């Protein structure tokens, strides 16, 4: 691609946000697009914004830092150089979303610079090297000043070519977002089924009718201090499972090629798998430390100063079937071994409930880092249905997990395609034809 090169500050305005996460009396209530939201998303859409935290901003901040369609947000400072200058495109218009602290808002002159195109440019290695080389600070924190961001050299082809390039990558990102929405829907349906069958106790009876609503007999259980369906057992979890921690690692064993390692960053707060958190482990490990697809693993560590949106201790997930070859886990992850697959899927669903998490969190302790005493988990008491009902639920759950795995694989392929095309488009090896 042959193009003039223009400094970003000549074709866009740049504002570094000062909006913190606090709520103050007398300020307007807003939703914050924070560092992690910028860092993890190619674009910010209305769907993604539903999870933004609520805070407040003063009138001047609302005017300066409200995000609108066509703008770009980038991460402005972090503990490491390679976490700064990460962009996201604002893909929808918002009335109450402002950009949070540790980020900068870029407003392109739309007659000269297409926002989608600028997002593509800022995702290139060329941009990453520029920000890493020019960031100020050392040791504790690195930061980008307004002058550094404004000085970024932007290759500037015609606005028509910019739109073609931007639209191509937006199409890929929309497919990724649609896939993520499929996973959210599958999670929602799984939760709904669990609540209907095992909280309301309206699992199908021998006639296929909802058990409790159809007059199924409920009996008082003294251990749980509540009624459960007749024929159900109450168990101590430790009598049904065994557990072991993963592998201790250091910075050296996380360098170079290796096997995928499930770790703290692999857990979302809703007990789903976070693909972006995967590490690669190059150290030694034994056959007994290898994870298999659909193994149940639980997070056993987290920082003490944590906000509820990142509360992952005691959260469990099923290892996704997306890897070729061995998988291992870090010592911050406990693998739960269950002899019966049907019980594993039931336990996985139980582990997602608020009452299970509240119970397990009570066995976490530490000063700066919380560690989970797994004996507390082993002593958890829970009702279990007859094997036939558990098996039906397990079959449905497995099908849902398998579909999610297909989506995760497809997203990985799309990200790979995007990363492959980026440098080729920017250096002119590939051209985008048509709209």
Long-range contacts (C-beta under 8 A, 24 or more apart in sequence): 1-155, 1-157, 1-161, 1-425, 1-426, 1-427, 1-428, 1-431, 2-157, 2-428, 3-155, 3-156, 3-157, 4-155, 4-156, 5-153, 5-154, 5-155, 5-156, 6-153, 6-154, 6-156, 7-150, 7-151, 7-152, 7-153, 7-154, 8-106, 8-118, 8-149, 8-150, 8-151, 8-152, 8-153, 8-154, 9-147, 9-149, 9-150, 9-151, 11-108, 11-109, 11-112, 11-113, 11-154, 11-156, 12-106, 12-107, 12-108, 12-109, 12-113, 12-118, 13-106, 13-107, 14-104, 14-105, 14-106, 14-107, 14-146, 14-149, 14-150, 15-64, 15-65, 15-104, 15-105, 15-107, 15-146, 16-76, 16-103, 16-104, 16-105, 16-145, 16-146, 17-61, 17-64, 17-65, 17-76, 17-98, 17-99, 17-100, 17-101, 17-102, 17-103, 17-104, 17-105, 18-61, 18-101, 19-55, 19-57, 19-61, 19-65, 19-98, 19-99, 19-100, 19-101, 20-55, 20-100, 20-101, 21-53, 21-55, 21-100, 21-101, 22-55, 22-56, 23-54, 23-55, 23-56, 24-56, 24-58, 27-56, 27-57, 27-58, 28-56, 28-57, 28-58, 28-59, 28-62, 29-54, 29-55, 29-56, 29-96, 30-54, 30-55, 30-56, 30-57, 30-62, 30-96, 30-97, 30-98, 31-55, 31-94, 31-96, 31-97, 31-98, 32-97, 32-98, 32-99, 32-100, 33-67, 33-73, 33-97, 33-98, 33-99, 33-100, 33-103, 34-100, 34-101, 34-102, 34-103, 35-75, 35-78, 35-100, 35-101, 35-102, 35-103, 37-88, 38-73, 38-74, 38-75, 38-86, 38-87, 38-88, 38-99, 38-103, 39-75, 39-83, 39-86, 39-88, 40-276, 41-88, 42-88, 42-89, 42-119, 42-123, 42-169, 42-173, 42-176, 42-418, 43-88, 43-89, 43-90, 43-91, 43-119, 43-170, 43-173, 43-177, 44-73, 44-88, 44-89, 44-90, 44-91, 44-92, 44-97, 45-91, 45-92, 45-177, 46-92, 46-94, 47-177, 47-181, 48-177, 49-92, 49-94, 49-97, 52-97, 53-309, 55-100, 57-98, 61-98, 62-98, 64-105, 65-98, 65-99, 65-105, 66-94, 66-97, 66-98, 67-94, 67-97, 67-98, 67-99, 67-105, 68-93, 68-94, 69-93, 69-115, 70-107, 70-108, 70-110, 70-115, 71-105, 71-106, 71-107, 71-108, 71-115, 72-105, 72-106, 72-108, 72-115, 72-118, 72-119, 72-122, 73-99, 73-103, 73-104, 73-105, 73-106, 74-103, 74-104, 74-106, 74-122, 74-144, 74-149, 75-102, 75-103, 76-102, 76-103, 76-104, 76-143, 76-144, 76-149, 77-102, 77-137, 77-141, 77-142, 77-143, 77-144, 78-102, 78-141, 78-142, 79-140, 79-141, 79-142, 80-142, 81-131, 81-132, 81-135, 81-142, 82-128, 82-132, 84-131, 84-132, 84-135, 84-142, 84-143, 84-144, 85-122, 85-127, 85-128, 85-130, 85-131, 85-132, 85-135, 85-144, 85-149, 87-118, 87-119, 87-122, 87-123, 87-127, 88-119, 89-115, 89-116, 89-118, 89-119, 89-170, 90-115, 91-170, 104-144, 104-146, 104-149, 106-149, 111-159, 112-156, 112-159, 113-154, 113-156, 113-159, 113-162, 114-159, 114-162, 114-163, 114-166, 115-166, 116-162, 116-163, 116-165, 116-166, 116-167, 116-169, 116-170, 117-162, 117-163, 117-165, 117-166, 118-154, 119-166, 119-169, 120-165, 120-166, 120-169, 120-422, 120-425, 120-426, 121-154, 121-155, 121-426, 122-152, 123-422, 124-422, 124-423, 124-426, 125-423, 126-426, 127-152, 155-426, 161-432, 164-432, 164-433, 164-434, 164-435, 165-425, 165-432, 167-435, 168-421, 168-425, 168-432, 169-418, 169-421, 172-414, 172-417, 172-418, 173-418, 175-414, 176-411, 176-414, 176-415, 179-407, 179-410, 179-411, 179-414, 180-407, 180-411, 182-403, 182-404, 182-407, 183-272, 183-404, 183-407, 183-408, 186-400, 186-403, 186-404, 187-270, 187-272, 187-404, 189-400, 190-349, 190-396, 190-397, 190-400, 191-349, 191-352, 193-393, 193-396, 194-349, 194-350, 194-352, 194-393, 197-385, 197-389, 197-393, 198-346, 198-349, 198-350, 198-385, 198-393, 201-228, 201-229, 203-385, 203-389, 203-393, 204-389, 204-392, 221-383, 223-381, 224-381, 224-383, 228-383, 229-385, 231-386, 232-383, 232-384, 232-385, 232-386, 233-383, 233-384, 234-381, 234-382, 234-383, 234-384, 235-381, 235-382, 235-383, 235-384, 236-378, 236-379, 236-380, 236-381, 237-347, 237-377, 237-378, 237-379, 237-380, 237-381, 237-382, 238-375, 238-377, 238-378, 238-379, 240-338, 240-339, 240-340, 240-343, 240-347, 241-336, 241-337, 241-338, 241-347, 241-378, 242-336, 242-337, 243-298, 243-334, 243-335, 243-336, 243-337, 243-374, 243-377, 243-378, 244-334, 244-335, 244-337, 245-300, 245-331, 245-333, 245-334, 245-335, 246-289, 246-328, 246-329, 246-330, 246-331, 246-332, 246-333, 246-334, 246-335, 247-281, 247-283, 247-285, 247-289, 247-328, 247-329, 247-330, 247-331, 248-330, 248-331, 249-279, 249-281, 249-283, 249-330, 249-331, 252-283, 253-281, 253-282, 253-283, 254-279, 254-280, 254-281, 254-282, 255-282, 256-280, 256-282, 257-282, 258-282, 258-283, 259-285, 259-325, 259-326, 259-327, 259-328, 260-323, 260-327, 260-328, 261-327, 261-328, 261-329, 261-330, 262-291, 262-297, 262-319, 262-327, 262-328, 262-329, 262-330, 262-333, 263-329, 263-330, 263-332, 263-333, 264-299, 264-301, 264-302, 264-312, 264-330, 264-332, 264-333, 266-317, 266-333, 267-299, 267-312, 267-315, 267-317, 268-312, 268-315, 269-308, 269-309, 269-310, 269-311, 269-312, 269-315, 270-315, 270-352, 271-315, 271-316, 271-317, 271-351, 271-352, 272-317, 273-317, 273-319, 273-320, 273-408, 275-408, 275-411, 275-412, 279-330, 281-328, 281-330, 285-326, 285-328, 289-328, 289-329, 290-326, 290-327, 290-328, 291-319, 291-326, 291-327, 291-328, 291-329, 291-335, 292-319, 292-327, 293-319, 293-320, 293-321, 293-323, 293-405, 294-318, 294-319, 294-321, 294-344, 294-398, 294-401, 295-319, 295-335, 295-336, 296-335, 296-336, 296-338, 296-344, 296-347, 296-348, 297-329, 297-333, 297-334, 297-335, 297-336, 298-333, 298-334, 298-336, 298-351, 298-372, 298-377, 299-332, 299-333, 299-334, 299-372, 300-332, 300-333, 300-334, 300-371, 300-372, 300-374, 301-332, 301-369, 301-370, 301-371, 301-372, 302-364, 302-369, 302-370, 303-368, 303-369, 303-370, 304-366, 304-367, 304-368, 304-369, 304-370, 306-370, 311-357, 311-361, 313-360, 313-361, 313-364, 313-370, 313-372, 314-351, 314-356, 314-357, 314-360, 314-361, 314-364, 314-372, 314-377, 315-351, 315-352, 315-357, 316-347, 316-348, 316-351, 316-352, 317-348, 318-348, 318-401, 320-401, 320-404, 320-405, 320-408, 321-401, 321-402, 321-405, 322-405, 322-408, 322-409, 322-412, 334-372, 334-374, 340-390, 341-394, 342-387, 342-390, 342-391, 342-393, 342-394, 343-384, 343-390, 344-394, 345-390, 345-393, 345-394, 345-397, 345-398, 346-384, 346-385, 346-390, 346-393, 346-394, 348-397, 349-393, 349-397, 350-382, 356-380
